[in-house]
Amino acid sequence: MSAYKQAGISLNKALSIAARTVRASLKPEAKAAAERRGFTEVKAIKIENGVQSEPRPLSG
């Protein structure tokens, strides 16, 4: 059985933890660029009758 399954977390969560750990271990000059790449912004657009609405942030 995989280590992340034994820990009771999903693969996505395990990869997120690993990425965060790697970014934290970088030198300061590389850390800023890596943290910018780690940010994701998602927007949703609803289409009704062939007309799209304004994009809005997809928040939980």
N, CA, C and O atoms as a GROMACS GRO file, in nm:
protein
  240
    1MET      N    1   0.085  -0.118   0.000
    1MET     CA    2   0.000   0.000   0.000
    1MET      C    3   0.089   0.124   0.000
    1MET      O    4   0.195   0.126   0.063
    2SER      N    5   0.045   0.226  -0.072
    2SER     CA    6   0.121   0.350  -0.083
    2SER      C    7   0.126   0.423   0.051
    2SER      O    8   0.036   0.412   0.134
    3ALA      N    9   0.235   0.497   0.069
    3ALA     CA   10   0.253   0.570   0.195
    3ALA      C   11   0.144   0.674   0.217
    3ALA      O   12   0.097   0.692   0.329
    4TYR      N   13   0.102   0.743   0.109
    4TYR     CA   14  -0.002   0.845   0.127
    4TYR      C   15  -0.135   0.781   0.162
    4TYR      O   16  -0.213   0.840   0.237
    5LYS      N   17  -0.164   0.662   0.111
    5LYS     CA   18  -0.287   0.593   0.147
    5LYS      C   19  -0.283   0.547   0.292
    5LYS      O   20  -0.384   0.554   0.363
    6GLN      N   21  -0.167   0.501   0.336
    6GLN     CA   22  -0.152   0.462   0.476
    6GLN      C   23  -0.170   0.581   0.569
    6GLN      O   24  -0.220   0.568   0.680
    7ALA      N   25  -0.129   0.699   0.520
    7ALA     CA   26  -0.143   0.821   0.601
    7ALA      C   27  -0.287   0.874   0.597
    7ALA      O   28  -0.324   0.962   0.675
    8GLY      N   29  -0.368   0.819   0.507
    8GLY     CA   30  -0.508   0.860   0.499
    8GLY      C   31  -0.531   0.988   0.421
    8GLY      O   32  -0.629   1.059   0.447
    9ILE      N   33  -0.442   1.020   0.325
    9ILE     CA   34  -0.461   1.140   0.243
    9ILE      C   35  -0.465   1.100   0.096
    9ILE      O   36  -0.423   0.991   0.058
   10SER      N   37  -0.516   1.191   0.013
   10SER     CA   38  -0.525   1.165  -0.131
   10SER      C   39  -0.390   1.191  -0.197
   10SER      O   40  -0.300   1.252  -0.139
   11LEU      N   41  -0.378   1.144  -0.320
   11LEU     CA   42  -0.255   1.166  -0.396
   11LEU      C   43  -0.233   1.315  -0.420
   11LEU      O   44  -0.120   1.363  -0.410
   12ASN      N   45  -0.340   1.389  -0.451
   12ASN     CA   46  -0.327   1.533  -0.473
   12ASN      C   47  -0.275   1.604  -0.349
   12ASN      O   48  -0.191   1.693  -0.359
   13LYS      N   49  -0.325   1.566  -0.233
   13LYS     CA   50  -0.280   1.627  -0.108
   13LYS      C   51  -0.133   1.593  -0.082
   13LYS      O   52  -0.057   1.679  -0.038
   14ALA      N   53  -0.094   1.468  -0.109
   14ALA     CA   54   0.046   1.428  -0.090
   14ALA      C   55   0.138   1.506  -0.183
   14ALA      O   56   0.246   1.548  -0.141
   15LEU      N   57   0.096   1.527  -0.309
   15LEU     CA   58   0.177   1.604  -0.403
   15LEU      C   59   0.185   1.751  -0.361
   15LEU      O   60   0.289   1.815  -0.377
   16SER      N   61   0.077   1.803  -0.307
   16SER     CA   62   0.076   1.941  -0.258
   16SER      C   63   0.173   1.958  -0.142
   16SER      O   64   0.246   2.057  -0.136
   17ILE      N   65   0.173   1.864  -0.052
   17ILE     CA   66   0.265   1.868   0.062
   17ILE      C   67   0.410   1.861   0.014
   17ILE      O   68   0.496   1.934   0.062
   18ALA      N   69   0.437   1.773  -0.082
   18ALA     CA   70   0.573   1.759  -0.135
   18ALA      C   71   0.617   1.888  -0.205
   18ALA      O   72   0.731   1.931  -0.186
   19ALA      N   73   0.531   1.949  -0.285
   19ALA     CA   74   0.565   2.073  -0.354
   19ALA      C   75   0.592   2.185  -0.256
   19ALA      O   76   0.687   2.262  -0.273
   20ARG      N   77   0.509   2.194  -0.152
   20ARG     CA   78   0.528   2.298  -0.050
   20ARG      C   79   0.661   2.278   0.022
   20ARG      O   80   0.730   2.376   0.053
   21THR      N   81   0.698   2.153   0.049
   21THR     CA   82   0.824   2.123   0.117
   21THR      C   83   0.943   2.161   0.031
   21THR      O   84   1.040   2.218   0.080
   22VAL      N   85   0.935   2.131  -0.098
   22VAL     CA   86   1.045   2.167  -0.190
   22VAL      C   87   1.058   2.318  -0.200
   22VAL      O   88   1.169   2.371  -0.194
   23ARG      N   89   0.946   2.389  -0.214
   23ARG     CA   90   0.952   2.536  -0.223
   23ARG      C   91   1.011   2.596  -0.096
   23ARG      O   92   1.085   2.694  -0.103
   24ALA      N   93   0.980   2.539   0.019
   24ALA     CA   94   1.031   2.592   0.146
   24ALA      C   95   1.181   2.569   0.160
   24ALA      O   96   1.248   2.643   0.233
   25SER      N   97   1.236   2.468   0.091
   25SER     CA   98   1.378   2.436   0.105
   25SER      C   99   1.467   2.511   0.006
   25SER      O  100   1.589   2.497   0.011
   26LEU      N  101   1.408   2.589  -0.084
   26LEU     CA  102   1.486   2.661  -0.185
   26LEU      C  103   1.558   2.781  -0.126
   26LEU      O  104   1.522   2.833  -0.021
   27LYS      N  105   1.663   2.824  -0.198
   27LYS     CA  106   1.734   2.947  -0.161
   27LYS      C  107   1.640   3.065  -0.186
   27LYS      O  108   1.553   3.058  -0.272
   28PRO      N  109   1.658   3.175  -0.112
   28PRO     CA  110   1.566   3.289  -0.121
   28PRO      C  111   1.542   3.341  -0.262
   28PRO      O  112   1.429   3.376  -0.296
   29GLU      N  113   1.647   3.347  -0.347
   29GLU     CA  114   1.628   3.402  -0.482
   29GLU      C  115   1.542   3.310  -0.570
   29GLU      O  116   1.471   3.360  -0.657
   30ALA      N  117   1.547   3.181  -0.549
   30ALA     CA  118   1.465   3.087  -0.626
   30ALA      C  119   1.328   3.068  -0.561
   30ALA      O  120   1.232   3.029  -0.628
   31LYS      N  121   1.319   3.095  -0.432
   31LYS     CA  122   1.194   3.073  -0.359
   31LYS      C  123   1.082   3.164  -0.408
   31LYS      O  124   0.968   3.118  -0.422
   32ALA      N  125   1.111   3.291  -0.435
   32ALA     CA  126   1.008   3.384  -0.478
   32ALA      C  127   0.948   3.341  -0.611
   32ALA      O  128   0.826   3.346  -0.628
   33ALA      N  129   1.030   3.300  -0.705
   33ALA     CA  130   0.980   3.256  -0.836
   33ALA      C  131   0.897   3.129  -0.822
   33ALA      O  132   0.795   3.115  -0.890
   34ALA      N  133   0.938   3.037  -0.738
   34ALA     CA  134   0.864   2.912  -0.719
   34ALA      C  135   0.730   2.937  -0.652
   34ALA      O  136   0.632   2.870  -0.685
   35GLU      N  137   0.723   3.030  -0.560
   35GLU     CA  138   0.596   3.059  -0.493
   35GLU      C  139   0.498   3.124  -0.589
   35GLU      O  140   0.377   3.101  -0.578
   36ARG      N  141   0.546   3.206  -0.682
   36ARG     CA  142   0.457   3.266  -0.783
   36ARG      C  143   0.399   3.157  -0.873
   36ARG      O  144   0.281   3.162  -0.908
   37ARG      N  145   0.479   3.058  -0.910
   37ARG     CA  146   0.430   2.948  -0.994
   37ARG      C  147   0.332   2.860  -0.920
   37ARG      O  148   0.250   2.794  -0.983
   38GLY      N  149   0.339   2.856  -0.788
   38GLY     CA  150   0.251   2.771  -0.710
   38GLY      C  151   0.111   2.827  -0.691
   38GLY      O  152   0.023   2.758  -0.641
   39PHE      N  153   0.090   2.953  -0.730
   39PHE     CA  154  -0.041   3.017  -0.714
   39PHE      C  155  -0.128   2.990  -0.836
   39PHE      O  156  -0.081   3.005  -0.949
   40THR      N  157  -0.252   2.952  -0.815
   40THR     CA  158  -0.346   2.926  -0.924
   40THR      C  159  -0.473   3.006  -0.901
   40THR      O  160  -0.529   3.006  -0.791
   41GLU      N  161  -0.518   3.074  -1.004
   41GLU     CA  162  -0.642   3.149  -0.995
   41GLU      C  163  -0.740   3.089  -1.096
   41GLU      O  164  -0.707   3.074  -1.214
   42VAL      N  165  -0.858   3.056  -1.050
   42VAL     CA  166  -0.960   2.996  -1.135
   42VAL      C  167  -1.082   3.086  -1.139
   42VAL      O  168  -1.127   3.135  -1.035
   43LYS      N  169  -1.135   3.106  -1.258
   43LYS     CA  170  -1.257   3.185  -1.273
   43LYS      C  171  -1.359   3.101  -1.349
   43LYS      O  172  -1.323   3.018  -1.433
   44ALA      N  173  -1.486   3.123  -1.317
   44ALA     CA  174  -1.595   3.048  -1.381
   44ALA      C  175  -1.677   3.142  -1.468
   44ALA      O  176  -1.702   3.257  -1.431
   45ILE      N  177  -1.719   3.091  -1.583
   45ILE     CA  178  -1.805   3.166  -1.674
   45ILE      C  179  -1.927   3.079  -1.701
   45ILE      O  180  -1.913   2.964  -1.743
   46LYS      N  181  -2.044   3.132  -1.676
   46LYS     CA  182  -2.168   3.060  -1.699
   46LYS      C  183  -2.224   3.102  -1.836
   46LYS      O  184  -2.230   3.220  -1.867
   47ILE      N  185  -2.265   3.002  -1.916
   47ILE     CA  186  -2.321   3.030  -2.048
   47ILE      C  187  -2.468   2.989  -2.048
   47ILE      O  188  -2.501   2.873  -2.023
   48GLU      N  189  -2.554   3.085  -2.077
   48GLU     CA  190  -2.698   3.060  -2.086
   48GLU      C  191  -2.749   3.115  -2.218
   48GLU      O  192  -2.726   3.231  -2.251
   49ASN      N  193  -2.818   3.032  -2.293
   49ASN     CA  194  -2.875   3.071  -2.423
   49ASN      C  195  -2.770   3.132  -2.516
   49ASN      O  196  -2.798   3.227  -2.588
   50GLY      N  197  -2.649   3.076  -2.514
   50GLY     CA  198  -2.542   3.122  -2.602
   50GLY      C  199  -2.475   3.250  -2.559
   50GLY      O  200  -2.390   3.302  -2.632
   51VAL      N  201  -2.511   3.305  -2.443
   51VAL     CA  202  -2.451   3.429  -2.394
   51VAL      C  203  -2.375   3.397  -2.266
   51VAL      O  204  -2.427   3.334  -2.174
   52GLN      N  205  -2.250   3.443  -2.262
   52GLN     CA  206  -2.170   3.414  -2.142
   52GLN      C  207  -2.176   3.528  -2.043
   52GLN      O  208  -2.186   3.645  -2.080
   53SER      N  209  -2.169   3.491  -1.915
   53SER     CA  210  -2.171   3.592  -1.808
   53SER      C  211  -2.028   3.642  -1.786
   53SER      O  212  -1.933   3.593  -1.846
   54GLU      N  213  -2.016   3.739  -1.698
   54GLU     CA  214  -1.885   3.792  -1.661
   54GLU      C  215  -1.807   3.684  -1.584
   54GLU      O  216  -1.866   3.610  -1.504
   55PRO      N  217  -1.676   3.674  -1.606
   55PRO     CA  218  -1.597   3.579  -1.528
   55PRO      C  219  -1.599   3.618  -1.380
   55PRO      O  220  -1.590   3.736  -1.346
   56ARG      N  221  -1.611   3.517  -1.294
   56ARG     CA  222  -1.610   3.543  -1.149
   56ARG      C  223  -1.519   3.440  -1.083
   56ARG      O  224  -1.509   3.327  -1.130
   57PRO      N  225  -1.455   3.479  -0.976
   57PRO     CA  226  -1.366   3.384  -0.906
   57PRO      C  227  -1.442   3.262  -0.859
   57PRO      O  228  -1.554   3.272  -0.810
   58LEU      N  229  -1.381   3.148  -0.873
   58LEU     CA  230  -1.440   3.023  -0.827
   58LEU      C  231  -1.395   3.002  -0.684
   58LEU      O  232  -1.284   2.955  -0.660
   59SER      N  233  -1.480   3.035  -0.589
   59SER     CA  234  -1.444   3.021  -0.448
   59SER      C  235  -1.538   2.923  -0.382
   59SER      O  236  -1.657   2.916  -0.414
   60GLY      N  237  -1.481   2.846  -0.289
   60GLY     CA  238  -1.553   2.740  -0.222
   60GLY      C  239  -1.659   2.788  -0.135
   60GLY      O  240  -1.728   2.709  -0.072
   0.00000   0.00000   0.00000
